[in-house]
Amino acid sequence: MNFNDDIRHPFSKRHGFGPDIPAIKIWHDAPERFRAALLNTAKISCNLSPSKLRDIVCGVLHERPDPSNWAEYPNIWNEVQQLVYDCEWFRVYDIAEALAQYLGRAFHPGKDIFECELNDCFREMGIGWKMIESRIQARGEDDYEKIVEEAKSELNKADMPTAQSEISEALNDLSRRPQPDLSGAVHHAMAALECVSRTVTGQSKATLGEIVTGVKNPLPKPLDEAVKKAWGYASENARHGREERILSRAEAHLIVGLSSSVISYLLQKSEERP
């Protein structure tokens, strides 16, 4: 077993030990513990030098490297730590993406290790982000993640690129930094569900509200009532907007999860038809 395998498969993972995964409580922050883990992962697990880290960090933060610091340790390393510990929270995630992209461009053997260790940190620290293919996206609880991934898989299998794009846009809206576009996430999630509903019922011009209340309603009761109410909720609070109404992240996650669940149901039911 080589060094990279040792890092990727330490004692705890080989034997199935691990901490209890806390509920997600952190979105708009990058705790000091995570900042330290990010730097240590890049330096130790990926063997990036302090000077290379400084190049990447300064590039993200638009800072000039201190010309008086020329020794890797302790000078440049201390400079990098100060930059990362002092920057705004969302810049920390920008730095994480920049590091992952550098590792990818350099075909560095530590790229997968970097992403894997960061995702472990996100889960263990209750941070609502994850890294996929060098990009940080919003993360939900495990059940929510499975629901959304299943919907994406079903849409891919059904070759429905428009609905797929809408779900992807919903996830992108949830992932925007420093503030997510929650109304956009709700709008795109319901648009994906409307697209699938039109396809499976053959009603290409009907709205989702018309479909679930019409004679070709593809949903069993009382699920159709839940979807009808969700459609009304999305129309009032996301698509049309209300000045005094501010969506919460929990509400946006609920609509994205519900839309994903119903999409999977509709596509699986359509496959069962003779």
N, C-alpha and C positions, 0 to 999 in steps of 0.2 A: 504494500500500500504506500503510495507516495504522499508527499506533504499535503497537497491539496485535498486528497481524500481524507487525511487525518483531520483537517479543518472542517470539512463538510460533514463528516460522520464522527463527532466526538462521542465520548462515553455515554452521555445522556441520550443522544439520538439512537445510538446502537442498541441500547437496552430499553428504550421506550420511556425514559423518565423525562419529566418536564414540569414547569410551574403551571398552576391553574391559570387559564387565560382570562384576564379580567374583561369586563364589559368595556366597550369603547366610550371614553370620556374626553378624549383630546382630539380636537381638529385644528383649532386656531392657536397652536403653540408648538414649539419644538423644545421639549424639556432638556435641561442640561445633560441629563443622563443619556438622552438620544444623541445629542451633539457629540458627546464623548465616544459613544459607540460608533457613530459614523466615521469619526477620525481614526479610531483604532482599527476598524474594519478595513479602511482604505490602506492604512499604514502596515498593519500586521498581516491580515489575511490576504491582501492584494499586493503587499510589498512595494507600495508607492513611496517614493522618497519625500521628505518634507518639502524640498524645492519643487517637485512636480505637483504636490498638493497645493503649494502656494501659487503656482502658475494658474491652476484651475480655479481656486478660491478667489484669487484677485480678479480673474477674468469675469467671474459671476458678479462679484461685488463692485466692479469697476474701481478697484483700488490699485495704487502703485505699490509694488513690492518695495520693502524697505532696503535701499541699496547698502545700508550699513550692516545688514545681516547677511553674512556669506557662509557661516558654518551651519551645516545641516542640524546639528545638535549642540547646544540647546537653542541657538538663535532663531533659525528659520522655523523650527518646530514650534517654539513658543509664539512666534508671530502668527503662524497658521491657527493655532489654538485660540489666540485672542480674537482674530478675525471671525472665526466660526462662533465662538461663545458670545460675541458682542453684536452680531448681526440680527436683523429682524427674523422672526420665526419662519416666515415663508421663504426667505432666502436660503435657509438651511436645506429646505427641500429642493430648491433650485440647484444648490451645490451638489446634493445627492444625485440628481439627474445628470448634471454635468460630469460627475465622476463616472457614473455608469456608462454614459455615452463615450467618454474617453476610453474606458476599458474595452468597449465594444469596437470602436474604430481601430484600436491597437491590437485587436484579436488577443487580448490579454486572457490568460487562463483563469484569472481570478474573477472575471465578470459574473459568472453564474454564482460563485461564492458570495460576491458582494451583494447581489440582489437577494439571495437566500437569507443571508444574515440580517440584512435590513428588514426583510419581511418578518423574520423571527422577532426582531426588536419591536416592530410596529405592534405585533400581536401581544407580546409579553408586557408592553408598556401601556396597553389600552389606547393606542393611537389609531385614529380612523383613516389611515392611509395604507397603501400597498404599492409595491413597485412591480410593474409588468413591462418587459421589453424596454427598460431604461426610462420609463415614464411613471411618475407617481400619480396614482388615481385614488379616488375615495374608496374606502373599504367599509363594508357593513359587517354585521355579525355573521357567523359561519352559515347559518340557515339562509340568511338573505343572499349571501354570496352564491350558494348552491342554486337558489331559485333563479337568479339573474344569469348565471352561467348556463343553466339548462335551457333557458329561453334563447340565449344567443346560439347555442348548439342546434336547437330545433329550427331556428330561422335560417341558419347556415345550411342545414340538411334540406330544408324546403326551398332553398334558393330564393329568398325574399330579401334582396339587398336594401330596398327602401326601408322596410321595417327594421332591418338590422342596423341601418344607419341612424334611425331615430333612437334606438336603444343606446347605441354608442354615444350619440349626442347627449342623451339624458345623463349618462355616466360622466361625460366630459363636463357637463354643467355642474354636477355634484363635486367635481374635482378642481374647479377653478380656484385659484389662489390670488389674493388673500381671502376673497369672499366668494362662496359658491353662488351659482345662479339657480336658486331653488325653484323659482317659477318656471324657468326654462327646462329644468329636469322633469317637472310634472307635465309640462306641455309636450315634450318629446316622448315621454313614456306613454301617454295616452294616445299620441299620434301613431306610435308603433302598434298599439292594440287596435286602433281604428283601422289601420292598414290591413292587419291580419284578418280582422272581422269582415272587412269588405271582400277580401280574397276568398275566404272559406264559404261565404254566403252568396257570392256572385253579385253583391250590391255595390257596384263600383263608385256610386255617387252618394250613397247614404252616409249620414254621420253615425258615429258609434251610438249616440242616444237613440237614433231612429232604428238602428239594427236591433238593439236589445229590447226595444218595445214593440217591434214589428212581428209579423207572422213567421218570419224566417229566423227568429231569435235562436242562436246556436247554443245558448247557455241554459243549464238546468236551473230551476228555482231552488232556493232563493238566491243563488249566485248572481242571476241576472239583475236582481234588485240592488245587490251590492255594487255591481259594475255601473248600473245606471246612476246610483248616488255618487260614485267616484267620478263619473263623467261630469255630473253637475257640479261637484266640488271643484274639479279641475277647471271647468269653464268659468266659474265664478271667481276663483282665487288665483288662477295662473294665467289662463289665456286672456281673460278680459281685465283682470286686475281690480283690486280695491285699495284705495289709498290708505285706509285704516287697518288693512289686514296684511300681516307679515307672516309668510310661511315659515315653519320651523324645519330644521333638517330632518327631524323624525317624521314629519308629515310627508316630506318629499320622498324619503326612503320608503315609506308605506305605499305611496302611489306607484313608485318604480317597481317595488316588489310585487304588488298586486297585479300590475300590468304584465309583468314577466310571468307570473303564475298562470294568468288567464291565457296569455299567448301560448305557453307550453300546452295547456289543456286543449285549446282550439286546434292546434297543429296535430297533436296526438290523436284527437277524435277524428280529424279529417282523414288521417291515415287508416283508420279502422273502417271507413266507409267502403262498401264493395265497389 
